[in-house]
Amino acid sequence: MKFSDSKLSERMRVRPSVERPLPDLLQFPREYLNLMAIGISHRYGHAFTRWLDRDIDTDGELNGPRLMLILLLSRHKSLTMSEAADLMDVTPRAVTRLVDGLEADGYVSRQTSPVDKRVFIVTIDAKGIAKADALLPQHQARAGEMFSIFSDEEMRTFIELNHRLAFKLKQEEGQHRA
């Protein structure tokens, strides 16, 4: 149903906030701003995930999470499964599924830790390094295009604010689990 077909009054129709300029935020009370922040974060979270997955890998072997693990391993060379889960902010089971697929495709290998047989260490293989080397410039260029709307100062502020929010969300998640 189009907005023009809606039975709602014009005042009650809500268009996604990203399709129109923001109103003067100084006119809203904090309680309403909090709700606006949730709505915008929700919308851009989904849109950002779709953007990230689009055109990441031309041969179709890597989606966003697989690429993220490959890039992390290209930087660290090897990680325990728990370290990878922490860095990616996913469950250990999710990392196991990612590693299963990447190992089957020849991008990574997995070995038991010599110190603790319960711990598995994931290491990037030559194919994974080559893939990371090939995709990192493309990934950096796309990120540069996306974030070109920010000045350097705005970019630092964006990162700081998002980091603070992610930290708060992790704290809340931990309190909710306890």
C-alpha positions in Angstrom: 0.0 0.0 0.0 1.3 3.4 -0.9 1.2 6.3 1.5 -1.2 8.0 -0.9 -3.6 5.1 -0.5 -3.4 5.2 3.3 -6.5 5.8 5.4 -4.4 7.5 8.0 -4.4 11.2 8.2 -1.4 13.1 6.9 -0.3 13.8 10.4 -0.3 10.1 11.3 1.6 8.9 8.2 5.2 8.1 9.0 7.8 8.0 6.4 11.1 6.5 7.1 13.3 9.3 8.6 16.1 8.6 6.2 13.9 9.7 3.2 13.5 13.3 4.4 15.7 15.8 6.1 15.7 15.7 9.9 13.6 18.2 11.6 15.2 20.7 14.0 16.2 18.3 16.8 16.3 21.2 19.4 12.5 21.3 19.3 12.1 17.7 20.7 12.3 16.6 24.3 15.0 14.0 25.2 12.5 11.2 25.6 11.4 11.6 21.9 15.0 12.0 20.8 15.8 8.6 22.4 13.0 7.0 20.4 14.2 8.7 17.2 17.7 7.4 17.9 16.4 3.8 18.2 14.5 4.1 15.0 17.4 5.5 13.0 19.8 3.0 14.4 17.5 0.1 13.6 17.0 1.3 10.0 20.6 2.0 9.3 21.7 -1.2 10.9 19.7 -3.3 8.4 20.6 -1.1 5.5 24.3 -1.2 6.5 24.3 -5.0 6.7 22.7 -5.2 3.2 25.3 -2.7 1.9 28.1 -4.6 3.4 27.0 -8.0 1.9 26.4 -6.5 -1.5 29.3 -7.0 -4.0 31.7 -8.0 -1.3 33.0 -11.0 -3.2 32.7 -11.4 -7.0 33.0 -15.3 -6.9 30.3 -15.6 -4.2 32.4 -17.6 -1.7 32.5 -14.9 1.1 29.6 -13.1 2.7 30.1 -10.4 5.3 30.8 -12.6 8.3 33.2 -14.8 6.4 35.0 -11.8 5.0 35.3 -10.3 8.5 36.9 -13.4 9.8 39.3 -13.6 6.9 40.3 -10.0 7.4 40.7 -10.5 11.2 42.9 -13.6 10.5 44.9 -11.7 7.9 45.7 -9.2 10.6 46.3 -11.6 13.5 47.5 -14.6 11.5 45.9 -17.0 14.1 43.2 -16.7 16.8 41.5 -19.1 19.1 37.9 -19.7 18.3 36.9 -17.8 21.5 39.1 -14.8 20.5 37.5 -14.8 17.0 34.0 -14.9 18.6 34.9 -12.0 20.9 36.3 -9.9 18.1 33.3 -10.5 15.9 30.8 -10.2 18.7 29.2 -13.5 17.8 28.7 -16.8 19.6 31.4 -19.5 19.6 29.0 -21.7 17.7 28.7 -19.1 14.9 32.5 -19.0 14.6 32.6 -22.8 14.4 30.1 -22.7 11.5 32.2 -20.0 9.8 35.4 -21.9 10.3 33.8 -25.1 9.1 32.9 -23.4 5.8 36.2 -21.5 5.4 38.2 -24.6 6.2 36.3 -26.7 3.6 37.0 -23.9 1.0 40.7 -23.9 1.9 40.9 -20.4 3.4 41.8 -21.4 7.0 43.0 -24.4 9.0 42.2 -25.4 12.5 44.5 -27.0 15.0 44.2 -28.1 18.6 46.2 -25.9 21.0 49.3 -27.6 22.3 48.7 -26.0 25.7 45.0 -26.9 26.1 43.4 -29.7 24.0 40.0 -28.2 24.5 41.0 -25.0 22.6 41.2 -24.7 18.8 43.4 -22.3 17.0 42.3 -21.0 13.6 45.1 -19.9 11.2 44.7 -18.2 7.8 46.1 -20.2 4.9 47.7 -19.0 1.7 44.4 -18.9 -0.1 42.9 -16.8 2.7 45.8 -14.4 2.6 45.5 -14.0 -1.2 41.7 -13.4 -0.8 42.2 -10.8 1.9 45.0 -9.1 -0.1 42.7 -9.0 -3.2 39.5 -7.8 -1.4 40.9 -5.4 1.2 41.6 -2.5 -1.3 38.0 -3.0 -2.7 36.6 -3.1 0.8 38.6 0.0 1.9 37.5 1.9 -1.3 33.8 1.1 -0.7 34.1 2.2 3.0 35.8 5.4 1.8 32.9 6.1 -0.5 30.3 5.4 2.1 31.9 7.5 4.8 32.9 10.3 2.5 29.9 12.2 3.8 31.8 12.8 7.0 34.7 15.2 7.6 37.7 13.6 9.5 36.5 15.1 12.7 32.9 13.9 12.1 34.3 10.4 11.4 36.2 10.3 14.6 33.0 11.4 16.5 30.9 8.9 14.6 33.3 6.1 15.7 33.5 7.3 19.3 29.7 7.6 19.6 29.1 4.2 18.0 31.8 2.6 20.2 30.2 4.1 23.3 26.8 2.8 22.3 28.1 -0.7 21.4 29.9 -0.8 24.8 26.6 0.2 26.6 24.7 -2.5 24.6 27.3 -5.1 25.6 27.0 -4.1 29.2 23.2 -4.4 29.0 23.4 -7.7 27.3 25.8 -9.0 30.0 23.4 -7.8 32.8 20.5 -9.4 31.0 22.2 -12.8 30.8 23.3 -12.7 34.5 
